[in-house]
Amino acid sequence: CNLRCGYCDTEYAFYGGEPTPLDAVVKRVLAIDCPMVEVTGGEPLLQKAALPLMSRLCDAGRRVLIETSGNRDISEVDGRVHIIMDRKTLFTFIAVYSFALGATLCFGGNEEIDATSVVDQPSSYILQGESVDEVLAAVRSVGGEITHELGIIDAVAATLTEDEVAVLEQRGNLQITLDVALEVAGKPAGGAKDTADPSTDYPNLTSATALHAEGITGYGVTVAVLDSGSMSHVSLNKTPKGEWRFLSQYDATTDEVVAQINMDHLGTKRAGTGIITDDDAGHGTHVQSVIVSSATGSNGFYNGIAPYAYLVSVKAFDANGQGSYADVIRGIDWIVANQDYLGIDILNLSLSASPQSHYWDDPLNKAVMRAWQAGIVVVVS
């Protein structure tokens, strides 16, 4: 779905799913002995195959309905399909509309529901240009709402209607892409419990234990982890020397520095006050633990690959491990801007999204390349 309504009850439609050939979908639906089929989402009209899907179901004798948000073109929808126009934010209209739809279905009316009046509902876009100022001026000139300034790629994120996007596209000097959804690269364990022995095989499998034996433990290296946040834990709060490990915590979803140490105290036991827990998903804490955990197991080895390293935590994902291009790019922008002050050497990105363009045009990839060009080692999974 290209919308992010605060009252959404189908957020699972933003992410996941699996590619399925059109023939397979038709076969699966027709195998169910049901005369009525509703195509819904999310926003089903974002998928081009939704149009031939509905036509083929009509050809097979099914009564087909589509539920759409009202911000996509419905002119190509098969005339036999009943259109349910759930126009967002107009609650009174939706209530009346739902009643009319219910009456139509219950009392056997087969006229297409009138949906000719379509609200041009704004969506989030990322717009790139020659400079941030140029893009800001362009967005403001059409009345768009600016949500993010993304200087790292000379871009802004903004909410725009389709009409506003059309006007901006006519200028020919902006690259405009949807602000698509992202998710963290791993999922919660689902029932895993803490154990008395925190032994892991990460350092052993990567031969980091051999480096530890030589005194190579990550001391003096700072790793920025852009993920779902951090959780206070003794093995993350401090290095084995007792130094506070976290140099800064930044929330890219709110553009707020949650905590930051006095860098004059770096390398002392007065360097910070520990982690402010802001990880509702757990994935960020998991990744940070793999990198720097100072806990040791019964085998005597550290659990972390670099147990003496410092950490910078950037939160860009919610409790479900979901985020957006705009927030992730803003997080990378902040990391590069604070690279020198915080001494950031490495950036870890464990996240994924469906590609929407060539990599050289993708705004997130551009931000990653800018971080690399700034001298940061970028690790992705």
C-alpha positions in Angstrom: 0.0 0.0 0.0 1.2 3.5 -0.8 -0.7 5.0 2.1 0.2 5.0 5.8 -3.1 5.9 7.5 -2.8 6.0 11.3 -6.0 3.9 11.7 -4.9 1.1 9.4 -5.9 -2.4 10.5 -4.1 -4.3 7.7 -0.4 -3.2 8.1 0.7 -6.7 7.1 -0.3 -5.6 3.5 2.7 -3.2 3.5 5.3 -5.9 3.6 6.0 -9.5 2.8 3.9 -11.7 0.7 5.3 -13.8 -2.2 5.3 -13.4 -6.0 2.6 -15.6 -7.5 1.9 -16.0 -11.2 -1.5 -14.7 -12.4 -2.6 -18.1 -13.7 -1.8 -19.7 -10.3 -3.9 -17.0 -8.5 -6.9 -17.5 -10.8 -6.7 -21.3 -10.4 -6.5 -21.0 -6.6 -9.5 -18.7 -6.5 -11.7 -20.7 -8.9 -11.0 -23.8 -6.8 -13.0 -22.3 -4.0 -16.7 -22.8 -4.5 -17.8 -19.2 -3.9 -19.7 -17.0 -6.4 -18.3 -13.7 -5.0 -14.7 -12.5 -5.0 -13.4 -9.3 -3.5 -10.0 -8.0 -4.4 -8.5 -5.9 -1.6 -5.3 -5.0 0.1 -3.5 -2.7 0.9 -4.1 -1.0 -2.4 -4.8 -3.7 -5.1 -4.5 -1.3 -8.0 -0.8 -0.8 -7.3 -0.4 -4.2 -8.9 -0.9 -4.1 -12.7 -1.9 -7.7 -12.7 -5.0 -6.9 -10.6 -6.8 -5.6 -13.8 -6.5 -8.9 -15.8 -7.1 -10.9 -12.7 -10.5 -9.3 -12.2 -11.4 -9.6 -15.8 -10.6 -13.3 -15.9 -12.6 -13.9 -12.7 -15.6 -12.1 -14.3 -15.1 -14.3 -17.4 -15.4 -17.3 -15.2 -18.7 -16.2 -13.9 -17.7 -14.8 -10.6 -19.2 -11.6 -9.1 -16.1 -9.5 -8.5 -15.6 -6.5 -6.2 -12.5 -4.4 -5.7 -11.9 -2.2 -2.6 -9.6 0.7 -3.5 -8.5 3.8 -1.5 -9.5 6.4 -4.1 -6.1 7.6 -5.0 -5.5 5.3 -7.9 -6.8 5.5 -11.5 -10.0 3.3 -11.8 -10.7 4.1 -15.5 -9.2 0.8 -16.7 -11.1 -1.4 -14.2 -13.4 -3.9 -16.0 -16.9 -2.5 -16.2 -18.3 -5.7 -14.7 -16.4 -5.2 -11.5 -18.2 -3.6 -8.5 -16.0 -0.8 -7.1 -15.9 -0.1 -3.4 -14.3 3.3 -2.9 -13.0 3.6 0.6 -12.0 7.2 0.4 -9.5 7.9 3.2 -10.1 10.5 6.0 -13.7 11.2 4.9 -15.2 9.3 7.7 -18.8 10.4 7.3 -18.8 9.6 3.6 -17.3 6.2 4.3 -20.1 5.3 6.8 -22.8 6.3 4.3 -20.9 4.6 1.5 -20.5 1.3 3.4 -24.3 1.4 4.2 -25.1 1.8 0.5 -22.7 -1.0 -0.4 -24.2 -3.3 2.2 -27.7 -2.6 0.8 -26.5 -3.3 -2.7 -25.0 -6.6 -1.8 -27.8 -7.7 0.5 -30.7 -6.8 -1.7 -29.3 -8.0 -5.0 -28.5 -4.8 -6.8 -25.9 -5.3 -9.5 -25.3 -1.7 -10.6 -21.7 -0.6 -10.2 -21.3 1.7 -7.2 -20.8 5.3 -8.2 -17.1 6.0 -7.6 -16.5 8.7 -10.2 -15.6 11.3 -7.6 -12.1 10.3 -6.5 -10.1 12.1 -3.8 -6.5 12.7 -4.7 -5.1 11.3 -1.5 -1.5 12.3 -0.8 1.3 9.8 -0.6 4.9 10.0 0.5 7.6 10.6 -2.1 11.3 11.2 -2.2 12.4 14.0 -4.6 16.0 14.5 -5.7 17.4 17.5 -7.5 20.5 19.6 -7.8 20.2 20.8 -4.3 18.0 20.6 -1.2 17.0 24.2 -1.6 15.9 23.7 -5.2 13.8 20.7 -4.3 12.3 22.5 -1.2 11.2 25.4 -3.4 9.7 23.1 -6.0 7.7 21.1 -3.4 6.4 24.3 -1.7 5.4 25.8 -5.1 2.8 23.1 -5.6 1.6 23.0 -1.9 3.3 19.7 -0.9 4.0 18.9 2.8 7.8 18.4 3.4 8.5 15.7 6.0 12.3 15.1 5.7 15.3 17.1 4.4 17.8 14.5 3.0 20.9 16.6 2.3 23.0 13.5 1.8 21.4 12.9 -1.6 20.2 16.5 -2.3 16.6 15.4 -1.7 13.5 15.8 0.4 10.7 13.5 1.4 7.2 15.0 1.0 3.6 14.1 0.9 2.1 15.0 -2.5 -1.1 14.3 -4.4 -0.9 12.7 -7.8 -1.8 16.1 -9.4 1.1 17.7 -7.5 3.4 15.0 -8.6 2.3 15.4 -12.2 3.1 19.2 -12.1 6.6 18.5 -10.6 7.3 15.8 -13.2 6.6 18.3 -16.0 9.5 20.4 -14.8 11.9 17.6 -15.8 14.6 18.5 -13.3 13.6 16.3 -10.4 13.8 12.5 -9.8 10.7 11.4 -8.0 10.2 8.0 -6.4 7.7 6.6 -3.9 8.9 6.5 -0.3 8.6 2.7 -0.1 8.5 0.5 3.0 11.6 -1.4 4.4 11.9 -4.1 7.0 14.7 -5.4 9.1 16.6 -8.4 7.7 15.6 -10.8 10.5 12.4 -11.7 12.3 11.9 -12.2 16.1 12.7 -15.7 17.3 9.1 -16.3 18.5 9.4 -17.7 22.0 13.1 -17.8 22.5 14.1 -17.3 26.2 17.2 -16.0 27.9 19.5 -18.8 29.0 22.0 -18.9 31.8 24.9 -19.6 29.4 25.1 -16.9 26.7 27.6 -18.8 24.6 27.4 -18.2 20.8 29.4 -19.4 17.9 29.7 -16.1 16.0 33.3 -15.3 17.0 34.4 -18.9 16.6 32.8 -19.3 13.2 34.4 -16.1 11.9 37.8 -16.9 13.6 37.4 -13.7 15.6 38.5 -15.7 18.7 42.0 -16.0 17.1 42.1 -12.2 16.7 40.9 -11.7 20.3 43.8 -13.9 21.4 46.1 -11.5 19.6 44.6 -8.5 21.3 42.5 -7.4 18.3 39.1 -6.7 19.9 37.7 -3.7 18.2 39.2 -1.2 20.7 39.1 2.3 19.4 36.6 1.4 16.6 33.1 3.0 16.5 30.3 1.1 14.8 27.0 2.8 13.9 24.1 0.4 13.8 21.0 1.7 11.9 18.1 -0.6 13.0 15.2 -0.8 15.4 17.0 0.8 18.4 18.8 -0.5 21.5 18.0 -2.2 24.8 19.9 -1.7 28.0 21.9 -4.8 28.9 25.1 -5.2 30.9 27.0 -6.8 28.0 26.1 -3.9 25.7 26.3 -1.0 28.1 30.0 -1.3 28.9 33.1 -2.7 27.3 35.1 -5.4 29.2 37.2 -2.5 30.6 34.1 -0.9 32.1 33.9 2.0 29.7 30.5 3.1 28.6 30.1 1.9 25.1 27.3 4.0 23.6 28.4 7.3 22.2 25.1 8.5 20.9 21.5 7.3 20.2 19.6 9.0 17.5 15.9 8.4 16.5 15.5 9.0 12.7 11.8 8.5 13.0 11.5 11.7 15.1 14.7 13.4 14.1 15.8 13.5 17.7 19.1 12.8 19.5 17.9 10.6 22.4 21.3 10.6 24.2 24.8 11.6 23.6 28.0 11.5 25.7 30.5 14.3 26.3 33.2 13.2 23.8 35.8 14.9 26.1 35.2 11.9 28.4 35.7 9.2 25.7 37.9 6.4 27.0 37.0 6.9 30.7 34.4 5.4 32.9 32.6 8.8 33.0 31.9 8.7 29.2 28.1 8.1 29.5 25.2 6.8 31.5 24.3 3.6 29.6 21.6 2.8 27.0 18.2 4.4 26.9 16.0 1.5 25.9 14.1 2.3 22.7 14.0 -1.1 20.9 10.5 -2.4 20.7 11.3 -4.9 18.0 14.5 -6.4 19.4 16.3 -6.7 16.1 18.6 -3.8 16.7 19.7 -5.2 20.0 20.3 -8.6 18.5 22.6 -7.1 15.8 24.5 -5.0 18.3 25.0 -8.0 20.5 26.5 -10.0 17.6 28.9 -7.1 17.0 30.0 -6.0 20.5 28.6 -8.2 23.3 31.2 -8.3 26.1 29.5 -11.3 27.7 31.4 -14.6 27.9 30.1 -18.1 27.8 31.2 -21.3 29.5 33.7 -21.7 26.7 35.5 -18.5 28.0 35.1 -16.7 24.6 33.4 -13.3 24.1 30.0 -13.4 22.4 30.7 -10.4 20.3 32.9 -10.1 17.3 34.4 -6.8 18.6 33.7 -6.6 22.3 35.7 -3.5 22.9 34.2 -1.4 20.1 32.1 1.7 20.7 28.5 1.9 19.4 26.3 4.6 17.9 22.6 3.5 17.7 20.3 5.0 15.0 16.6 3.9 15.3 14.7 3.9 12.0 12.3 0.9 12.5 9.2 0.4 14.6 8.1 -2.4 16.9 7.2 -4.6 13.9 10.6 -4.1 12.3 9.1 -1.9 9.7 10.4 1.4 8.4 10.6 3.7 5.3 13.2 4.9 2.8 12.9 8.4 4.1 13.6 7.5 7.8 16.5 5.2 6.8 18.1 7.8 4.5 17.7 10.5 7.2 19.5 8.1 9.6 22.4 7.7 7.2 22.5 11.5 6.6 22.8 12.0 10.4 25.6 9.4 10.6 27.6 11.0 7.9 27.1 14.5 9.4 28.3 13.3 12.8 31.0 11.0 11.5 34.0 13.1 12.5 32.6 14.2 15.9 31.7 10.6 17.0 34.6 8.9 15.1 32.3 6.6 13.2 34.3 4.0 11.3 31.6 1.4 10.3 27.9 1.4 9.4 25.8 -1.7 9.7 22.6 -2.0 7.7 20.6 -5.2 8.2 17.4 -4.4 6.2 15.6 -5.1 2.9 13.0 -3.8 0.5 11.7 -4.7 -2.9 13.7 -2.9 -5.6 11.9 -0.2 -7.5 14.6 1.1 -9.8 18.1 0.4 -11.1 20.5 0.5 -8.2 22.2 3.7 -9.5 18.8 5.5 -9.4 17.7 4.2 -6.0 17.7 6.9 -3.4 18.7 4.6 -0.5 21.6 3.1 -2.5 22.7 6.7 -3.3 22.8 7.4 0.4 24.8 4.3 1.1 27.3 5.2 -1.6 27.7 8.7 0.0 28.5 7.1 3.3 31.1 4.9 1.7 32.5 7.9 -0.2 32.8 9.7 3.2 35.2 6.9 4.3 32.8 4.8 6.3 33.0 1.0 5.9 29.4 0.0 5.1 28.3 -3.5 6.0 24.9 -4.7 4.7 22.8 -7.8 4.9 
